[in-house]
Each structure stands twice: as C-alpha cells, then as structure tokens.
C-alpha cells in the first residue's frame, strides 16, 4: 500500500523543508505613554484618531537565519491633543530555505516576516490601549507588499536609479 501515488506524494511533501519557518517570536519593547489620563478621559467624547508609523528591520543571525522586527508607533489624538502614544517592537526568528535564491530573500523577509508577526502586534495594541482607559485600538491589516515596493522605489530614487517597470501577470 505504500507504493500508491498518494502515499508517495504525502511522504515527499513531508520531507520537503518549508521555504520560510518561524523559529520563535517575542516582544522586544512595549511603551505606552498616557500624558494626561484624567484630562483625556474626561474630555473624550469620541474615539481618538490614531496616526500609525511602521518600521521593519531584518538582521542576519546565521547563513539562513534572520531576526525580523516589526515596530509600530501609534500617536492617538483627540481635538489636536495627544491622548496616548504606544510603541511596540515585536520580532521573530525566521529560517529561510536554502532553495530560495539570494535575490528573493530580502523581499520574503520584509513582506512575509511582518505579515506573520502583525496579528500579535495588533493584539498587543488592542490590549494596551484598552488597559490605558481608551477604546481598544483595532488596526486595519497592513499591506506589507506596498510598503516594500515603496521602500524599494525610494531607495532607487536616492541611488539615482529608475526601477524597472513590473510586467503584468
């Protein structure tokens, strides 16, 4: 029965290494500043508007192992006053398959790494904003492909190189 095509296919799939594996994830830093909680909570008649900035870093640890760090900074304001500032730096250790060509590694780390970490960062921000006495901050999903493309375009402009146009799929 082990000679059946289904069984052989399952064995082959099980023996293949994943292209990207997450070895672990952890909170590096969490900051919540609540400059005037009593004043802010008394005057709060609507959900504060949140400005979010995103920073992604990838650091090599070994030949195929990288630490990817996703940092979100939130500045929540109500009527032009800062009500709270939250910063989360969350990281994961990722192993890339040796089958991935070198030219694709950076994009994979900078897009898929943060995409896998984001739900955990989002949950932390929901909890910390709620525990700070404010409505839970529920972030919309982030388009890490667009962020990566924007960063690549900015780097090319700074280098004086025009990026090649993308072919339609």
DSSP file (Angstrom, degrees, kcal/mol; ACC not computed):
  #  RESIDUE AA STRUCTURE BP1 BP2  ACC     N-H-->O    O-->H-N    N-H-->O    O-->H-N    TCO  KAPPA ALPHA  PHI   PSI    X-CA   Y-CA   Z-CA
    1    1 A X    >         0   0    0      0, 0.0     3,-1.3     0, 0.0     6,-0.2   0.000 360.0 360.0 360.0 -23.0    0.0    0.0    0.0
    2    2 A X  T 3   +     0   0    0      1,-0.3     0, 0.0     5,-0.1     0, 0.0   0.590 360.0  68.5 -73.6  -8.9    3.0    2.3    0.5
    3    3 A X  T 3  S+     0   0    0      4,-0.1    -1,-0.3     5,-0.0     2,-0.1   0.439  73.5 116.4 -87.5   1.0    3.6    2.3   -3.3
    4    4 A X  S <> S-     0   0    0     -3,-1.3     4,-2.4     1,-0.1     5,-0.2  -0.381  75.4-122.3 -69.4 148.2    0.5    4.2   -4.0
    5    5 A X  H  > S+     0   0    0      1,-0.2     4,-2.2     2,-0.2     5,-0.2   0.842 111.1  53.9 -59.3 -34.1    0.9    7.6   -5.6
    6    6 A X  H  > S+     0   0    0      2,-0.2     4,-2.2     1,-0.2    -1,-0.2   0.942 109.9  45.7 -67.6 -46.3   -1.0    9.3   -2.8
    7    7 A X  H  > S+     0   0    0     -6,-0.2     4,-2.1     1,-0.2    -2,-0.2   0.914 114.0  48.8 -63.8 -42.9    1.2    7.8   -0.1
    8    8 A X  H  X S+     0   0    0     -4,-2.4     4,-2.3     1,-0.2    -1,-0.2   0.900 110.8  50.8 -64.5 -39.9    4.4    8.7   -2.0
    9    9 A X  H  X S+     0   0    0     -4,-2.2     4,-2.3    -5,-0.2    -1,-0.2   0.885 109.8  50.0 -64.3 -38.7    3.2   12.2   -2.6
   10   10 A X  H  X S+     0   0    0     -4,-2.2     4,-2.1     2,-0.2    -1,-0.2   0.890 110.5  49.9 -67.3 -39.3    2.5   12.7    1.1
   11   11 A X  H  X S+     0   0    0     -4,-2.1     4,-1.6     2,-0.2    -2,-0.2   0.905 111.2  49.0 -65.8 -40.8    5.9   11.4    2.0
   12   12 A X  H  X S+     0   0    0     -4,-2.3     4,-1.0     1,-0.2    -2,-0.2   0.917 111.4  49.2 -64.4 -43.1    7.6   13.7   -0.4
   13   13 A X  H  < S+     0   0    0     -4,-2.3     3,-0.4     1,-0.2    -1,-0.2   0.888 110.8  50.5 -63.5 -39.1    5.6   16.7    0.9
   14   14 A X  H  < S+     0   0    0     -4,-2.1    -1,-0.2     1,-0.2    -2,-0.2   0.814 109.6  50.9 -69.1 -29.6    6.5   15.8    4.5
   15   15 A X  H  < S+     0   0    0     -4,-1.6     2,-0.2    -5,-0.1    -1,-0.2   0.649  88.9  96.7 -84.8 -14.3   10.2   15.6    3.6
   16   16 A X  S  < S-     0   0    0     -4,-1.0     2,-0.2    -3,-0.4     3,-0.1  -0.547  76.9-124.8 -75.6 137.6   10.4   19.0    1.9
   17   17 A X        -     0   0    0     -2,-0.2    -2,-0.1     1,-0.1    -1,-0.1  -0.563  30.4-104.8 -79.1 147.0   11.7   21.8    4.1
   18   18 A X        -     0   0    0     -2,-0.2     3,-0.2     1,-0.1    -1,-0.1  -0.380  19.3-130.4 -68.2 150.2    9.4   24.8    4.4
   19   19 A X  S    S+     0   0    0      1,-0.3    78,-2.4    77,-0.1     2,-0.4   0.849  96.8  18.6 -68.7 -33.6   10.5   27.9    2.4
   20   20 A X  E    S-A   96   0A   0     76,-0.2     2,-0.4     2,-0.0    -1,-0.3  -0.976  72.7-176.5-140.5 122.8   10.1   30.1    5.5
   21   21 A X  E     -A   95   0A   0     74,-2.6    74,-2.9    -2,-0.4     2,-0.7  -0.965  20.0-141.3-121.7 137.6    9.9   28.8    9.0
   22   22 A X  E     -A   94   0A   0     -2,-0.4    72,-0.2    72,-0.2     3,-0.1  -0.878  16.0-176.5 -98.1 117.6    9.3   30.8   12.1
   23   23 A X  E     -     0   0A   0     70,-3.3     2,-0.3    -2,-0.7    71,-0.2   0.750  64.0 -29.0 -84.8 -26.6   11.5   29.5   14.9
   24   24 A X  E     -A   93   0A   0     69,-1.0    69,-2.7     2,-0.0     2,-0.3  -0.954  52.3-146.7-179.0 163.4   10.2   31.8   17.6
   25   25 A X  E     +A   92   0A   0     -2,-0.3     2,-0.3    67,-0.3    67,-0.3  -0.985  19.9 169.7-145.8 153.7    8.7   35.2   18.3
   26   26 A X  E     -A   91   0A   0     65,-2.8    65,-2.9    -2,-0.3     2,-0.6  -0.996  37.9-102.0-163.2 157.6    8.9   37.7   21.1
   27   27 A X  E     +A   90   0A   0     -2,-0.3    63,-0.2    63,-0.2     3,-0.1  -0.779  30.1 178.5 -86.3 121.5    8.2   41.1   22.4
   28   28 A X  E     -     0   0A   0     61,-2.7     2,-0.3    -2,-0.6    62,-0.2   0.845  67.5  -3.7 -90.2 -40.3   11.3   43.3   22.3
   29   29 A X  E     -A   89   0A   0     60,-1.8    60,-2.9     2,-0.0     2,-0.4  -0.983  54.1-175.4-156.9 141.1    9.8   46.6   23.6
   30   30 A X  E     +A   88   0A   0     -2,-0.3     2,-0.4    58,-0.2    58,-0.2  -0.970  10.6 176.7-141.1 123.1    6.4   47.9   24.6
   31   31 A X  E     -A   87   0A   0     56,-2.7    56,-2.5    -2,-0.4     2,-0.4  -0.989   7.7-179.7-129.2 135.7    5.8   51.5   25.6
   32   32 A X  E     -A   86   0A   0     -2,-0.4     2,-0.5    54,-0.2    54,-0.2  -0.955   7.1-169.5-135.3 116.9    2.6   53.2   26.5
   33   33 A X  E     -A   85   0A   0     52,-3.4    52,-2.1    -2,-0.4     2,-0.5  -0.920   8.4-178.7-109.0 128.0    2.6   56.9   27.4
   34   34 A X    >   -     0   0    0     -2,-0.5     3,-0.7    50,-0.2    50,-0.2  -0.782   6.5-178.6-124.0  82.3   -0.6   58.4   28.8
   35   35 A X  T 3  S+     0   0    0     -2,-0.5    -1,-0.1     1,-0.3     2,-0.1   0.823  77.1   7.8 -62.0 -38.6    0.4   62.1   29.3
   36   36 A X  T 3> S+     0   0    0     47,-0.4     4,-3.2    46,-0.2    -1,-0.3  -0.534  70.6 167.2-141.0  70.4   -2.8   63.4   30.9
   37   37 A X  H <> S+     0   0    0     -3,-0.7     4,-2.8     1,-0.2     5,-0.3   0.892  77.0  46.2 -60.0 -44.2   -5.2   60.5   31.6
   38   38 A X  H  > S+     0   0    0      2,-0.2     4,-1.9     1,-0.2    -1,-0.2   0.946 118.1  42.5 -64.9 -46.5   -7.7   62.3   33.8
   39   39 A X  H  > S+     0   0    0      2,-0.2     4,-1.9     1,-0.2    -2,-0.2   0.917 116.5  48.8 -63.6 -44.1   -8.0   65.2   31.4
   40   40 A X  H  X S+     0   0    0     -4,-3.2     4,-0.9     1,-0.2    -2,-0.2   0.920 112.4  46.8 -63.5 -45.2   -8.1   63.0   28.4
   41   41 A X  H  < S+     0   0    0     -4,-2.8    -1,-0.2    -5,-0.3    -2,-0.2   0.851 111.8  50.6 -69.6 -34.2  -10.7   60.6   29.7
   42   42 A X  H  < S+     0   0    0     -4,-1.9    -1,-0.2    -5,-0.3    -2,-0.2   0.895 116.8  40.0 -67.7 -39.5  -13.0   63.4   30.9
   43   43 A X  H  < S+     0   0    0     -4,-1.9     2,-0.8    -5,-0.2    -1,-0.2   0.533  86.5 113.5 -88.5  -6.5  -12.9   65.2   27.5
   44   44 A X     <  +     0   0    0     -4,-0.9     3,-0.1     1,-0.2    -4,-0.0  -0.544  23.5 152.1 -75.6 107.7  -13.0   62.1   25.4
   45   45 A X        +     0   0    0     -2,-0.8     2,-0.3     1,-0.1    -1,-0.2   0.363  67.3  22.8-114.5   1.4  -16.4   62.1   23.6
   46   46 A X  S    S-     0   0    0     -3,-0.1     2,-0.2     3,-0.0    -1,-0.1  -0.956  98.9 -72.6-154.8 169.9  -15.3   60.1   20.5
   47   47 A X        -     0   0    0     -2,-0.3    -2,-0.0     1,-0.1    87,-0.0  -0.501  56.9-112.6 -68.6 130.3  -12.6   57.6   19.6
   48   48 A X        -     0   0    0     -2,-0.2     2,-0.4     1,-0.1    30,-0.2  -0.288  27.9-114.7 -61.9 149.3   -9.2   59.2   19.3
   49   49 A X  E     -B   77   0A   0     28,-2.8    28,-3.2    -3,-0.1     2,-0.5  -0.739  31.5-149.0 -86.1 133.3   -7.7   59.4   15.8
   50   50 A X  E     -B   76   0A   0     -2,-0.4     2,-0.5    26,-0.2    26,-0.2  -0.897  10.6-159.5-111.7 126.6   -4.5   57.3   15.6
   51   51 A X  E     -B   75   0A   0     24,-2.2    24,-2.4    -2,-0.5     2,-0.4  -0.914  19.9-162.5 -98.5 125.6   -1.5   58.0   13.3
   52   52 A X  E     -B   74   0A   0     -2,-0.5     2,-0.4    22,-0.2    22,-0.2  -0.918  10.6-169.2-116.3 132.0    0.5   54.8   12.8
   53   53 A X  E     -B   73   0A   0     20,-2.5    20,-2.3    -2,-0.4     2,-0.4  -0.932  10.0-152.7-117.4 148.2    4.0   54.5   11.6
   54   54 A X  E     -B   72   0A   0     -2,-0.4     2,-0.4    18,-0.2    18,-0.2  -0.952  12.4-179.1-123.6 134.8    5.6   51.2   10.6
   55   55 A X  E     -B   71   0A   0     16,-2.4    16,-3.1    -2,-0.4     2,-0.4  -0.999   5.5-170.1-133.7 132.5    9.3   50.2   10.7
   56   56 A X  E     +B   70   0A   0     -2,-0.4     2,-0.4    14,-0.2    14,-0.2  -0.982   5.8 179.2-125.1 131.7   10.6   46.8    9.6
   57   57 A X  E     -B   69   0A   0     12,-2.2    12,-3.0    -2,-0.4     2,-0.4  -0.976  11.1-164.8-130.3 144.7   14.1   45.5   10.1
   58   58 A X  E     -B   68   0A   0     -2,-0.4     2,-0.5    10,-0.2    10,-0.2  -0.995   8.4-174.5-129.8 126.7   15.8   42.2    9.2
   59   59 A X  E     -B   67   0A   0      8,-2.8     8,-2.9    -2,-0.4     2,-0.2  -0.978  24.4-125.5-122.8 126.4   19.1   41.3   10.7
   60   60 A X  E     +B   66   0A   0     -2,-0.5     6,-0.3     6,-0.2     3,-0.1  -0.508  28.7 172.5 -71.0 136.7   21.0   38.2    9.7
   61   61 A X        -     0   0    0      4,-3.2     2,-0.3     1,-0.4     5,-0.2   0.642  69.9  -9.3-109.8 -29.1   21.9   35.8   12.6
   62   62 A X  S    S-     0   0    0      3,-1.9    -1,-0.4     1,-0.0     3,-0.2  -0.850  94.3 -69.5-155.2-176.4   23.3   32.9   10.6
   63   63 A X  S    S+     0   0    0     -2,-0.3    -3,-0.0     1,-0.2     3,-0.0   0.871 132.0   8.4 -55.6 -41.1   23.5   31.9    6.9
   64   64 A X  S    S+     0   0    0     -4,-0.0    32,-3.0    31,-0.0     2,-0.4   0.230 113.0  92.9-124.9  11.5   19.8   31.2    6.6
   65   65 A X  E     + C   0  95A   0     30,-0.2    -4,-3.2    -3,-0.2    -3,-1.9  -0.922  48.1 174.0-116.7 133.6   18.5   32.6   10.0
   66   66 A X  E     -BC  60  94A   0     28,-2.9    28,-3.2    -2,-0.4     2,-0.6  -0.970  29.8-134.8-137.9 148.1   17.2   36.1   10.4
   67   67 A X  E     -BC  59  93A   0     -8,-2.9    -8,-2.8    -2,-0.3     2,-0.5  -0.931  23.6-164.7 -98.9 122.9   15.6   38.3   13.1
   68   68 A X  E     -BC  58  92A   0     24,-2.6    24,-2.2    -2,-0.6     2,-0.5  -0.943   4.5-163.9-109.1 126.8   12.7   40.3   11.6
   69   69 A X  E     -BC  57  91A   0    -12,-3.0   -12,-2.2    -2,-0.5     2,-0.6  -0.941   7.4-164.6-116.6 129.9   11.5   43.1   13.8
   70   70 A X  E     -BC  56  90A   0     20,-3.3    20,-2.6    -2,-0.5     2,-0.5  -0.960   9.9-172.8-113.8 116.8    8.2   44.9   13.3
   71   71 A X  E     -BC  55  89A   0    -16,-3.1   -16,-2.4    -2,-0.6     2,-0.5  -0.951   2.9-173.7-115.5 123.5    7.9   48.2   15.1
   72   72 A X  E     -BC  54  88A   0     16,-2.3    16,-2.5    -2,-0.5     2,-0.5  -0.962   3.8-166.6-114.8 131.9    4.6   50.1   15.2
   73   73 A X  E     -BC  53  87A   0    -20,-2.3   -20,-2.5    -2,-0.5     2,-0.5  -0.975   6.1-167.0-117.0 130.2    4.3   53.6   16.7
   74   74 A X  E     -BC  52  86A   0     12,-3.5    12,-2.3    -2,-0.5     2,-0.6  -0.968  11.1-171.8-121.9 128.5    0.9   55.0   17.4
   75   75 A X  E     -BC  51  85A   0    -24,-2.4   -24,-2.2    -2,-0.5     2,-0.5  -0.939  14.2-163.5-117.5 106.1    0.1   58.6   18.2
   76   76 A X  E     -BC  50  84A   0      8,-2.7     7,-2.9    -2,-0.6     8,-1.4  -0.786  11.1-177.0 -95.6 127.0   -3.5   58.9   19.3
   77   77 A X  E     -BC  49  82A   0    -28,-3.2   -28,-2.8    -2,-0.5     2,-0.4  -0.911  18.0-169.1-125.5 150.8   -5.0   62.4   19.3
   78   78 A X  E >  S- C   0  81A   0      3,-2.5     3,-1.0    -2,-0.3   -30,-0.1  -0.965  81.3 -13.5-137.5 119.5   -8.3   63.9   20.2
   79   79 A X  T 3  S-     0   0    0     -2,-0.4    -1,-0.1     1,-0.2     3,-0.1   0.932 129.5 -52.5  53.2  50.9   -9.1   67.5   19.2
   80   80 A X  T 3  S+     0   0    0      1,-0.2     2,-0.4    -3,-0.0    -1,-0.2   0.632 116.4 111.8  62.5  18.3   -5.4   68.2   18.4
   81   81 A X  E <  S- C   0  78A   0     -3,-1.0    -3,-2.5   -41,-0.0     2,-0.4  -0.975  71.9-119.5-120.1 135.3   -4.2   66.9   21.8
   82   82 A X  E     + C   0  77A   0     -2,-0.4    -5,-0.3    -5,-0.2   -46,-0.2  -0.583  30.3 176.4 -71.3 124.0   -2.1   63.8   22.2
   83   83 A X  E     -     0   0A   0     -7,-2.9   -47,-0.4    -2,-0.4     2,-0.3   0.762  65.5  -9.9 -99.0 -33.0   -4.1   61.4   24.4
   84   84 A X  E     - C   0  76A   0     -8,-1.4    -8,-2.7   -50,-0.2     2,-0.4  -0.982  50.4-151.8-160.4 158.1   -1.6   58.5   24.3
   85   85 A X  E     -AC  33  75A   0    -52,-2.1   -52,-3.4    -2,-0.3     2,-0.4  -1.000  18.2-175.4-129.2 129.4    1.4   57.2   22.5
   86   86 A X  E     -AC  32  74A   0    -12,-2.3   -12,-3.5    -2,-0.4     2,-0.4  -0.985   4.4-175.5-128.0 138.3    2.1   53.5   22.1
   87   87 A X  E     -AC  31  73A   0    -56,-2.5   -56,-2.7    -2,-0.4     2,-0.4  -0.999   0.6-175.0-133.4 132.8    5.1   51.7   20.6
   88   88 A X  E     -AC  30  72A   0    -16,-2.5   -16,-2.3    -2,-0.4     2,-0.5  -0.995   7.7-171.9-128.0 129.2    5.5   48.0   20.1
   89   89 A X  E     +AC  29  71A   0    -60,-2.9   -61,-2.7    -2,-0.4   -60,-1.8  -0.959  18.4 172.9-119.3 109.6    8.7   46.4   18.8
   90   90 A X  E     -AC  27  70A   0    -20,-2.6   -20,-3.3    -2,-0.5     2,-0.3  -0.943   6.5-172.8-123.2 137.4    7.9   42.7   18.1
   91   91 A X  E     -AC  26  69A   0    -65,-2.9   -65,-2.8    -2,-0.4     2,-0.3  -0.873  12.5-163.5-133.5 161.5   10.3   40.2   16.5
   92   92 A X  E     -AC  25  68A   0    -24,-2.2   -24,-2.6    -2,-0.3     2,-0.6  -0.984  21.9-128.4-139.8 151.4   10.6   36.7   15.1
   93   93 A X  E     -AC  24  67A   0    -69,-2.7   -70,-3.3    -2,-0.3   -69,-1.0  -0.910  33.7-170.9-100.6 121.1   13.4   34.4   14.3
   94   94 A X  E     -AC  22  66A   0    -28,-3.2   -28,-2.9    -2,-0.6     2,-0.5  -0.902  16.0-154.2-118.1 140.4   13.0   33.1   10.7
   95   95 A X  E     -AC  21  65A   0    -74,-2.9   -74,-2.6    -2,-0.4     2,-0.4  -0.964  13.6-152.5-111.6 127.5   14.8   30.4    8.8
   96   96 A X  E     -A   20   0A   0    -32,-3.0   -76,-0.2    -2,-0.5   -77,-0.1  -0.789  23.4-109.9 -97.7 141.2   14.8   30.6    5.1
   97   97 A X    >   -     0   0    0    -78,-2.4     3,-1.4    -2,-0.4   -78,-0.1  -0.352  18.9-126.9 -64.2 146.3   15.2   27.5    2.9
   98   98 A X  T 3  S+     0   0    0      1,-0.2    -1,-0.1    -2,-0.0   -79,-0.1   0.626 106.8  71.8 -68.4 -12.1   18.5   27.2    1.1
   99   99 A X  T 3  S+     0   0    0      2,-0.1     2,-0.5   -80,-0.0    -1,-0.2   0.647  74.4  97.7 -77.1 -15.6   16.3   26.7   -2.0
  100  100 A X  S <  S-     0   0    0     -3,-1.4     5,-0.1   -81,-0.1    -4,-0.0  -0.622  81.7-120.7 -78.6 124.0   15.3   30.4   -2.0
  101  101 A X    >>  -     0   0    0     -2,-0.5     3,-1.9     1,-0.1     4,-0.7  -0.311  20.6-117.3 -61.9 147.0   17.5   32.4   -4.5
  102  102 A X  H >> S+     0   0    0      1,-0.3     3,-0.8     2,-0.2     4,-0.6   0.832 112.1  61.3 -54.5 -37.1   19.5   35.2   -2.8
  103  103 A X  H 34 S+     0   0    0      1,-0.2     4,-0.3     2,-0.1    -1,-0.3   0.637 107.4  45.3 -70.0 -12.1   17.7   37.9   -4.9
  104  104 A X  H <> S+     0   0    0     -3,-1.9     4,-2.1     2,-0.1    -1,-0.2   0.528  90.7  83.7-104.6  -9.2   14.3   36.9   -3.3
  105  105 A X  H <X S+     0   0    0     -3,-0.8     4,-2.7    -4,-0.7     5,-0.2   0.926  88.4  50.0 -63.0 -47.6   15.4   36.6    0.3
  106  106 A X  H  X S+     0   0    0     -4,-0.6     4,-2.7     1,-0.2    -1,-0.2   0.932 112.6  46.5 -59.9 -48.0   15.1   40.3    1.2
  107  107 A X  H  > S+     0   0    0     -4,-0.3     4,-1.4     1,-0.2     5,-0.5   0.910 112.3  51.0 -62.0 -42.0   11.6   40.6   -0.2
  108  108 A X  H  X>S+     0   0    0     -4,-2.1     4,-1.6     1,-0.2     5,-1.0   0.924 114.0  43.7 -61.9 -44.9   10.5   37.4    1.5
  109  109 A X  I  X>S+     0   0    0     -4,-2.7     4,-0.6     1,-0.2     5,-0.6   0.910 116.0  46.6 -66.2 -42.5   11.8   38.6    4.9
  110  110 A X  I  <5S+     0   0    0     -4,-2.7    -1,-0.2    -5,-0.2    -2,-0.2   0.601 125.3  29.0 -81.0 -11.9   10.5   42.1    4.6
  111  111 A X  I  X5S+     0   0    0     -4,-1.4     4,-1.5    -3,-0.2    -3,-0.2   0.775 127.2  34.4-109.2 -56.7    7.0   41.1    3.4
  112  112 A X  I  X5S+     0   0    0     -4,-1.6     4,-2.0    -5,-0.5    -3,-0.2   0.866 113.2  58.8 -74.2 -35.6    6.2   37.7    4.9
  113  113 A X  I  X<S+     0   0    0     -5,-1.0     4,-1.5    -4,-0.6     3,-0.4   0.974 112.5  37.7 -56.9 -58.0    8.0   38.1    8.2
  114  114 A X  H  ><S+     0   0    0     -5,-0.6     4,-2.5     1,-0.2    -1,-0.2   0.842 111.9  60.1 -64.9 -31.0    6.0   41.2    9.3
  115  115 A X  H  X S+     0   0    0     -4,-1.5     4,-0.5     1,-0.2    -1,-0.2   0.891 108.7  44.2 -62.2 -37.7    2.8   39.7    7.8
  116  116 A X  H  < S+     0   0    0     -4,-2.0     4,-0.3    -3,-0.4    -1,-0.2   0.801 117.7  44.8 -75.2 -29.6    3.2   36.7   10.2
  117  117 A X  H >X S+     0   0    0     -4,-1.5     4,-1.6    -5,-0.2     3,-1.1   0.766  92.8  82.2 -83.7 -27.3    4.1   39.0   13.2
  118  118 A X  H 3X S+     0   0    0     -4,-2.5     4,-3.0     1,-0.3     5,-0.2   0.833  82.9  57.5 -54.1 -44.3    1.4   41.6   12.6
  119  119 A X  H 3X S+     0   0    0     -4,-0.5     4,-1.8     1,-0.2    -1,-0.3   0.860 108.9  48.1 -57.9 -32.6   -1.6   39.8   14.3
  120  120 A X  H <> S+     0   0    0     -3,-1.1     4,-1.9    -4,-0.3    -1,-0.2   0.884 112.4  47.6 -73.6 -39.3    0.4   39.5   17.5
  121  121 A X  H  X S+     0   0    0     -4,-1.6     4,-2.2     2,-0.2    -2,-0.2   0.917 111.1  52.3 -65.0 -43.8    1.4   43.2   17.4
  122  122 A X  H  X S+     0   0    0     -4,-3.0     4,-2.1     1,-0.2    -2,-0.2   0.914 108.4  50.4 -59.2 -44.4   -2.2   44.2   16.7
  123  123 A X  H  X S+     0   0    0     -4,-1.8     4,-2.3    -5,-0.2    -1,-0.2   0.892 108.8  52.1 -63.1 -40.0   -3.5   42.2   19.7
  124  124 A X  H  X S+     0   0    0     -4,-1.9     4,-2.8     1,-0.2     5,-0.2   0.911 109.8  48.9 -62.0 -42.2   -0.9   43.9   22.0
  125  125 A X  H  X S+     0   0    0     -4,-2.2     4,-2.0     2,-0.2    12,-0.6   0.862 109.0  52.8 -68.3 -35.0   -2.1   47.3   20.8
  126  126 A X  H  X S+     0   0    0     -4,-2.1     4,-1.9    -5,-0.2    11,-0.2   0.951 114.5  43.0 -60.5 -48.7   -5.7   46.4   21.4
  127  127 A X  H  X S+     0   0    0     -4,-2.3     4,-2.9     1,-0.2    -2,-0.2   0.928 114.7  47.1 -65.7 -47.1   -4.9   45.3   25.0
  128  128 A X  H  X S+     0   0    0     -4,-2.8     4,-1.2     1,-0.2    -1,-0.2   0.866 112.7  48.7 -69.5 -35.4   -2.6   48.2   25.9
  129  129 A X  H  <>S+     0   0    0     -4,-2.0     5,-2.1    -5,-0.2    -1,-0.2   0.908 114.4  46.6 -69.1 -39.8   -5.0   50.9   24.6
  130  130 A X  H ><5S+     0   0    0     -4,-1.9     3,-1.7    -5,-0.3    -2,-0.2   0.922 112.1  49.6 -65.6 -44.4   -7.9   49.3   26.4
  131  131 A X  H 3<5S+     0   0    0     -4,-2.9    -1,-0.2     1,-0.3    -2,-0.2   0.746 102.9  62.7 -67.6 -22.3   -5.8   49.0   29.6
  132  132 A X  T 3<5S-     0   0    0     -4,-1.2    -1,-0.3    -5,-0.2    -2,-0.2   0.504 125.5-102.4 -77.7  -4.5   -4.8   52.6   29.3
  133  133 A X  T < 5S+     0   0    0     -3,-1.7     2,-0.2     1,-0.3    -3,-0.2   0.562  86.1 111.1  97.4  10.4   -8.5   53.5   29.6
  134  134 A X  S   <S-     0   0    0     -5,-2.1    -1,-0.3    -6,-0.2    -2,-0.1  -0.674  80.1 -79.4-112.2 165.7   -9.3   54.2   26.0
  135  135 A X        -     0   0    0     -2,-0.2    -1,-0.1     1,-0.1   -87,-0.1  -0.398  66.3 -88.9 -59.3 142.0  -11.4   52.4   23.4
  136  136 A X        -     0   0    0      1,-0.1     2,-0.8    -7,-0.1   -10,-0.2  -0.287  39.0-125.4 -56.9 132.5   -9.4   49.4   22.0
  137  137 A X        -     0   0    0    -12,-0.6     2,-0.7   -11,-0.2    -8,-0.1  -0.722  27.8-171.4 -81.8 112.8   -7.3   50.3   19.1
  138  138 A X        -     0   0    0     -2,-0.8     2,-0.2   -12,-0.1   -15,-0.1  -0.888   9.0-155.9-111.0 102.8   -8.2   48.0   16.2
  139  139 A X        -     0   0    0     -2,-0.7     2,-0.1   -17,-0.1     3,-0.1  -0.503  14.1-123.6 -79.6 143.2   -5.8   48.4   13.3
  140  140 A X        -     0   0    0     -2,-0.2    -1,-0.1     1,-0.1   -18,-0.0  -0.450  47.7 -79.6 -73.4 157.2   -6.7   47.5    9.8
  141  141 A X        -     0   0    0     -2,-0.1     2,-0.4     1,-0.1    -1,-0.1  -0.249  47.6-127.4 -57.1 148.7   -4.4   45.0    8.1
  142  142 A X        -     0   0    0     -3,-0.1     2,-1.2   -27,-0.1     3,-0.1  -0.840   7.5-132.0-103.3 136.6   -1.2   46.5    6.7
  143  143 A X     >  +     0   0    0     -2,-0.4     4,-1.8     1,-0.2     5,-0.1  -0.721  27.1 177.4 -87.8  91.5   -0.2   46.0    3.1
  144  144 A X  H  > S+     0   0    0     -2,-1.2     4,-2.2     1,-0.2    -1,-0.2   0.741  77.3  60.8 -71.2 -22.8    3.4   44.9    3.5
  145  145 A X  H  > S+     0   0    0      2,-0.2     4,-2.5     1,-0.2    -1,-0.2   0.929 106.4  46.4 -65.8 -45.1    3.8   44.4   -0.2
  146  146 A X  H  > S+     0   0    0      2,-0.2     4,-2.4     1,-0.2    -2,-0.2   0.891 112.0  50.7 -65.2 -39.7    3.0   48.1   -0.8
  147  147 A X  H  X S+     0   0    0     -4,-1.8     4,-2.4     2,-0.2    -1,-0.2   0.928 111.7  47.8 -62.6 -44.6    5.4   49.2    2.0
  148  148 A X  H  X S+     0   0    0     -4,-2.2     4,-2.5     2,-0.2    -2,-0.2   0.923 112.0  49.1 -62.9 -44.7    8.2   47.1    0.5
  149  149 A X  H  X S+     0   0    0     -4,-2.5     4,-2.3     1,-0.2    -1,-0.2   0.899 111.5  50.0 -62.2 -40.3    7.6   48.4   -3.0
  150  150 A X  H  X S+     0   0    0     -4,-2.4     4,-2.4     2,-0.2    -1,-0.2   0.909 110.9  48.8 -65.0 -42.3    7.6   52.0   -1.7
  151  151 A X  H  X S+     0   0    0     -4,-2.4     4,-2.5     2,-0.2    -2,-0.2   0.903 111.7  49.4 -63.7 -41.5   10.8   51.4    0.2
  152  152 A X  H  X S+     0   0    0     -4,-2.5     4,-2.2     2,-0.2    -2,-0.2   0.901 111.8  48.6 -65.1 -40.4   12.5   49.9   -2.9
  153  153 A X  H  X S+     0   0    0     -4,-2.3     4,-2.2     2,-0.2    -2,-0.2   0.909 111.9  49.1 -65.5 -42.0   11.3   52.8   -5.1
  154  154 A X  H  X S+     0   0    0     -4,-2.4     4,-2.3     2,-0.2    -2,-0.2   0.906 111.3  49.3 -64.3 -42.1   12.6   55.3   -2.5
  155  155 A X  H  X S+     0   0    0     -4,-2.5     4,-1.7     1,-0.2    -1,-0.2   0.889 110.8  50.6 -64.3 -38.9   16.0   53.6   -2.3
  156  156 A X  H  X>S+     0   0    0     -4,-2.2     5,-3.2     2,-0.2     4,-0.6   0.895 110.6  49.0 -66.5 -39.8   16.2   53.5   -6.1
  157  157 A X  H ><5S+     0   0    0     -4,-2.2     3,-0.7     3,-0.2    -2,-0.2   0.904 110.2  50.9 -66.0 -41.0   15.5   57.2   -6.3
  158  158 A X  H 3<5S+     0   0    0     -4,-2.3    -1,-0.2     1,-0.2    -2,-0.2   0.848 112.5  47.0 -64.2 -33.5   18.1   58.0   -3.7
  159  159 A X  H 3<5S-     0   0    0     -4,-1.7    -1,-0.2     2,-0.2    -2,-0.2   0.534 116.1-116.8 -83.8  -7.1   20.6   56.0   -5.7
  160  160 A X  T <<5S+     0   0    0     -3,-0.7     2,-0.4    -4,-0.6    -3,-0.2   0.733  73.2 128.9  77.9  23.0   19.6   57.7   -8.9
  161  161 A X      < -     0   0    0     -5,-3.2     2,-0.6    -6,-0.2    -1,-0.3  -0.921  55.4-136.9-113.2 135.3   18.3   54.5  -10.5
  162  162 A X        -     0   0    0     -2,-0.4     3,-0.1    -3,-0.1    -9,-0.0  -0.809  28.2-122.5 -89.8 123.2   14.9   54.2  -12.1
  163  163 A X        -     0   0    0     -2,-0.6     2,-0.1   -10,-0.1     3,-0.1  -0.330  30.9-103.5 -65.2 147.0   13.3   50.8  -11.1
  164  164 A X        -     0   0    0      1,-0.1    -1,-0.1    -2,-0.0     2,-0.0  -0.414  41.5-103.2 -67.4 141.9   12.4   48.6  -13.9
  165  165 A X        -     0   0    0      1,-0.1     2,-0.3    -2,-0.1    -1,-0.1  -0.370  38.3-111.9 -66.2 147.6    8.6   48.5  -14.7
  166  166 A X        -     0   0    0     -3,-0.1     2,-0.2     1,-0.1    -1,-0.1  -0.604  26.3-122.1 -83.2 139.9    6.8   45.5  -13.5
  167  167 A X        -     0   0    0     -2,-0.3     2,-0.2     1,-0.1    -1,-0.1  -0.548  31.1-107.2 -76.9 143.1    5.4   43.0  -16.0
  168  168 A X              0   0    0     -2,-0.2    -1,-0.1     1,-0.1     0, 0.0  -0.507 360.0 360.0 -71.2 138.3    1.7   42.4  -15.9
  169  169 A X              0   0    0     -2,-0.2    -1,-0.1    -3,-0.0    -2,-0.0   0.476 360.0 360.0 -78.9 360.0    0.9   39.0  -14.5
